[in-house]
Amino acid sequence: MKKFIYTLLITLLFNCSYAFAQGSDTESNDSINVYFQSFELFCKHVEKYFPDTKQILLEENALTTKAIPSKVGKLEIRLISQSDLKSEFKKKGSDKYLTKIVPLRMKDGIFFINIIPFKVAYKKRNLRLINGGAFVTNYEYDCDKDKLELKNLDGGFNDIN
């Protein structure tokens, strides 16, 4: 009987971990991508609490931004490569913000993505990123559905325009 139970547990554990390995929710280039889903929720938050914001400058990242369109809701999304950061923020003018999507991580069985709008200061040929908070989307993995499911939203930030 013990052998049967151990075999059953190992089989279930293997099937669940295999299903997770087969998931494509971070790899797809459409709306089922968790980075897109998290960023879309971030944009809704921005539109609600910072209605004067028209554009989001987003740091380009091959892993996290490949599914991000050029417009989300009413917001224009402008991807900026790391090589263009200095030249973009060197320009004089009003305060600017750079948003970064931190890759998916896990803690205590919860997967989470941080989206951080940094206020950028350009001084003495260096960029200084000032963190005013983060928008966090938390996900749980559902083995039966073979996908990450949104659990809740967390965090907040001071400003973005």
Secondary structure, 3 states (H helix, E strand, C coil): CHHHHHHHHHHHHHHHHHHHHHCCCCCCCCCCCHHHHHHHHHHHHHHHHCCCCCEEEEECCCCCCCCCCCEECCEEEEEECHHHHHHHHHCCCCCEEEEEECCCEEECCEEEEEEEEEEEEEECCEEEEEECEEEEEEEEEECCCCEEEEEEEEEEECCCC
